[in-house]
Amino acid sequence: MNRESFLKSGHTPTLASAFLYFDTSFMIWVLLGPLSVIIMNDYQMDAAQKANLVALPVLGGSILRLGLGYMTDVIGPKRTGQIGMLLTVIPLVWGWKLADSLSELYIVALLLGIAGASFAAALPLASRWYPPHYQGLAMGIAGAGNSGTVFATLFANRIAEHFGSWHVVFGLALIPIAAAFVAFTLFAKDSPNQPAPRKLSDYGAVLKQRDTWMFCLLYGVTFGGFVGMSGYLTIFFNTQYGLSPVHAADFTTVCVIAGSFFRPVGGWLADKFGGIRMLFALYGAAALMMACIASLPPLYLILPLLFIGMMALGMGNGSVFQLVPQRFKNELGIVTGIVGAAGGLGGYFLPNVLGSLKLSTGSYTPGFLILSGGALVCIGLIAAAQGTWKRTWFSVGRKAAHADAGGSTIAS
């Protein structure tokens, strides 16, 4: 890749702003993951209730991404992002000052999905500035904002224990979202190449296409696996290995770092070697790691297995979204919302599957085996679809790629 060519091809301040917006929003979105093991001291919860608490923000994000995806196409990604950050203040203030029952906390959890919906604005904001042969890297950099999870897992429980209250964490989270809003307002800029606003009927047209559902499933496994595990791993380490809330969150942080910081690497490698090749390798690695994790080995083995598994899922996120803009360039806002929603649904179901099966069987093994099986299903679907992809929409991307001095490979 030609670094100078990449920098000149887009708008770096906007790319940085998209990353900051997504990073801060992602941190807020997953706050309840690490905090859940402290909150359960105030509210007695069984395994299924704990899982539901950390899964509800993901469900909220899935639902709201559709709305933000539509708004992105109608009023532009910058304005949509600004509105999203302002609305994020609502659950933070509620969790800080008002929530005093488990039922209210469930509502706060659902509303935290506003922050998770940032995906539908942040990625189109960055993507629309860059040509097809740099989509993997640009989307990977913007999407690396899921590293905000690291800040949540590393500091949330420490702050809660320092102040003696988990409510304070929600109040302090208002500071970074306010700072991100100011920076985003000053530096983000909508691309001059904005597609025409889409009608609601366009959603139906997109949903009729097989590739839409294909990307939904692919992203449901990679992003769903990443965000679902990010929210649930603190509970897993606490209940399965008896770690304290802070230490359980620290172990989660190590795993989250793998998935977050390797996302742009996945996009870059997909640009270089092809999205299909990368996804075959990454789903294979994820399937193998999750199958090994299902055996529930000692703590000194589980950490490297989870690290590699989360790394594969994170890189898979970048690889999937290296392909999406090539297939749906003119419907990117809509498709980003739909595919992002599917990823969020995957992240909602995963903790519930792990928690419910733990409650009914007494073991996490069945849940991890299901995740492993989902990755294998994705391999089979890509193998079946790749021939059609290469004969149709990949051909356009291939010509654009070879026109670049770097001669990167788009797909195959």
N, C-alpha and C positions, 0 to 999 in steps of 0.2 A: 504494500500500500504506500502511495505517495502522500506523506503527511501534509506537505504544502498544498497539494491538490485538494485534499480533504478539507483543510481549513478554508480554502478559497471557495469551495463549492457550496458552502452553506453559510450559516450565521452563528458564530460561536457564542455570543452573549445569550442568544435565545436557547441554544443547546444547553448552556450552563444553567439558565433559568428554569428550563424544563426539568433538569436533573434536581435542582434545589426544591422546586415545588413538589415533585414526586417523592423526594427523599424525606422532606418534613412531613408530608401527608402520610407516607407509609409508616413513619415512626408513630404517629398518632393512631393510625388505623389498628396497629397490633398491640397497643398498650395493655389491653386486658390479658394478653397471652402470659407475660411474666407476672403480672399483678394477680392473676387468678389464684396462685398458691398462697398469697397473703390475704386476699379477699375471702377465701374459704374459711379463714379463722373467724370472720364475722358472720358468715352465712354457711350453715352446714349443707354441703352438696355431695351427691353421689357422683360416680364417674361420668354418667351420662349428662348430668347437669353442668359439671365442670366443662365438659366438651362443648355443650351448647353455648355456654357463656363466651368462650373464645371463638366459636364459629359464627355467632350472630353478626359481628362486624363484617365478616367476609360475605355473608348473605346480603347485608345492607349494601355493601359495595357492588355486588353483582347486579342488584336491581337498579341502583342509581347510575351505574355506568351506561346503561342504555339511554337514560335521559341526558347525561352529559355528552355522550357520543352524538346524539341528535343536536344538542345545543352547539357543539363544536362546529358542526357543518353549517348551522344557521347564523350564529353570531360570532363565530371564530373561536379558536382554542384559547387565546389570551383572556378574553372576557369570561369565557367559561371557567377557566382556572381561577380567576379572581373571585367569581361568585362562589365557587367550590370552597375556597379558603375562608371566605366570610361565613359560610354556613357551617363550617367545621367548628366554629366557636361555640355553637349551640350545645353539642354533647359534652364539650370540655367544661363549660360553665355548669352544666347540669351535674356532671360527675364530680365536680369540685365542691359545689355548694348545696345541691338539692337532693341527690340520690341517697336515700336512707333505707332502702329495701331491695331485696333481690329482684322483684318484679320491675322496679324502676331501673335497676342496673341492666336488666335485659333490654329496656328501651334505649338506654344510653349506648349499649353495645350495638344495637341495630343502627342508631344514628351515626356511630363512628364510621359506618360505611360511606358517609359523605366523603371522608378523607380517602378511602380506598377507591372511590370513583374517579379520583384524580387521574388515573391511568388513561381514561378516555379523552382527556384534554392534553396531558403532558406529552404523550407520544406523537399524536398528530402535529402538535406545535413544533416539535423537533423534526419529524419526518418530512414535512412538506418543504423544508429548506434544502433537502439533499437529493441528489440523483439516485437512480435505482442501484448503481454499483456501490454506493456507500450507505445503503439503508441498514444493513446489518450492524455496522459500527455505530451509526448515529442513533438508531433505536436501542442498541445495546448500552450506549452511554447514558441516554435519557432513562432507560429502564433500569439502570443500575441504581436508581433512586430507591429501589427496594432495600438498599443497604440501610435505610432508615430503621429497619428492624433491629440492627445492631445497637443503635442508641437506646431503643426501648428495652431490649433484653439486658443491656449492660448497666443502665442507670435507673430504670424504673423501680426495681425492688430496693436498691440502695437508698434512693431518695425516700421511699415509703418507710423504710426502717429508720432512717435518720430523723425524719419528722414524726414518726409514730403514727402515720396515717397515709393510706393509699389515696385519699381524696386530694392531697396536696399535689400529687403527680399530675393530675388533670389540670390544676390551676397553673402549674409551672409550664405545662405544655403550650399555654397561650403565648408565651414569649417567643419560641421559635416560629410558630405559625404567623405571628405578627411580623417578625423580621423577614420571613420568606415572602410575605405578601408585598412588603415594601420593595424588596429586591426584584421580585417578579414584575411589579408594576413599572419599575424604572428601566429594566433591561430587556424584558421579553418583547418580541415583535412578531406579529403574524406574517407569514410568508406572503409575498405578492401573488403566488401561484395557488390561490385558494379555489377549491372546486365550488361549483354552483351549489347553493343551499338545496338540501334534499327534502323530499316530501316524506310523510309517514309511510306512504305506499311503497317507497323505495326500500324500507325495511323488509316488507313482504317479498319484494323482488330478490333481494339478497338472500333471504332465507330459503328461497326455492333452489338455490344453487348448492350442489353437493359439496363443493370445496368449502363453503361457509361452515357446514357441519363438521367437515373433516378438521378444519383448524380449531373449531370449538373443542373437539375431543382431544386433539393434540395438546392444546393449551390447558385444557381441564386437568390433564395429567401432570404437565410440567409446572405451570404456575400454581395450580391447585395443590399439587404435592408440596411445592415450596412454601406457600403461604399457610397451608394447613399445618404442616410440620412446624413452621416458625411459631405459630400460635400455640401448638400443643406440646412441643418438646419440653418446656419447663415443667408441665404437669407430669409428663412421662418420666423425666429424670427424678422428680420429687417422689412419685409413687412407686416406680419400679426399682430405683436404686437408693432411695432414702436421702437424697441430697437436700440441703437446706434451700429455702427460696432463692437466696442470692447465688449460691453455688449452682443450683439447677439452671438459673438464668444465665450464668456465666458459661456453662457447657452449651446451652442453646446458642449463645452468642458465637461460639466457635463454629458451630454448624451453619448458622445464618451467614456468617462471613463468606463461607464457601459458596453458597448459592447466590449471594448478592454481588460480590466483586468479580465473579467469573461470568456473570451474565454478558457483559460487553465482549468478553473473550469468545463466548459462544457465537455472538453476532459476527465478530471479526473473522473467526475461523469459517463460519458459514459463507461469508463473502469470498474467502480464499479457496476453500475446498468444496463448497456447495452445501446448500441447506439439507438436501436429502441425505448425503453421506454423514453429515454431522448428527442428524436426528437418529439415524440407524445406530450409530455408536453410542450416543447419549442415552437413548431409551434402553439399549442393551445394558449399559453400565448401571443405570438406575434400577432396572429389574434385578440384576445380580445383587446389588448392594441391599435392596429391600428384602430380598429372600434371605440373605445372611443375617440381617437385623432381626428378622422374624424368629430366629433361634434364640434371641435374647441372651447374647453372650455377656461375659463380664464387662464392667465399665471401661476397662482399658482397651477393649476391642470394639465396643459399641461406638466410641467416639470417632475413630478413623473411618469406620463403616458409614456412619451418618455424614461425616464430612465429605466423603467421596460421593455418596448418594445425593446430598444437597447440592454439591458442585455440579453434578450431572443435570439435575433438575434446573438449576440456575442457568447453566449454559444452554439447556434446551429452550428456556424462555427466550433467550436472545436469538437462537436459531429459528424458532417458529416465527418470530416477528421480523426476521430477515426476509421471509417468504411472503408474509401477508401483504406488505405494500406493493409487491410486484404483481400479485394476483388481483388486488382490489385498489389500485391506485386512485380511481375516481370516486370510490365509496369508502375511503379509508376511515373517516370519522365514524360512519355507521358500523363498519365491520370491526373496527377497534373496540367499539362499545359492546358489540355482540360477542366477539371472541373473548374480550376481557371479562364480560359477565360469565361466560362459560368457565373461564379460569377461576373466577371467584366462587362459582357453584362447586367446582371441584374442591376448593379450599374449605368450603362450608361442610361438605359431606365427609371429608377425610377425618377431621377431629371427631365428628359424631359417630362415624364407623368405628374408629379406634376406641372411643369412650363406651359406646353401646356394647361392642363385643367384649371389651374388658369387663363390663358389668355382668354380662350374661355368661361368659366363659371363664372369667378370672384371669385371662391372658391377653397380651397385646399381639400375640403371634398371628391370629387370623387377619387382623387389620393390616399388618405389614405385608402379608401374603397377597391380599387384595390389591394393594398398591403395586406390588411387583407384577401381578397379572395384568393390571391396567397398562403398564409400560410395554409388556409383550404384545398386547392387543394393538397398541399404536404402531409397533414395528410391522405387524401384519398388514395394517391398513395402508401404511406408506408404501409397502412393497406392492400392494395391489394398485395404488393410484399413480405411482411415479411414471409409468409409461405414458399415461394421458397427459400429465403435467409437462413432460419434456416435449411432447409433440405440439402443445398449444402455447400457453402463456410463458413458458420458460424461454422460448425462442427469441422473444422481444428483449427480455432481460439480458440474454447472452450477447446479442448484438451491441447493446449499450455498454456491457462490461468490457468487451474487446475494443471498444472505441477509446476506453481509458488507457492511459499510459501504463498503468499497473497490470492491465490484462487480467483482473480478478475473475473468478468463476462464480456465477450467480447461483446455480442450482445443483447441477448434476455432480 
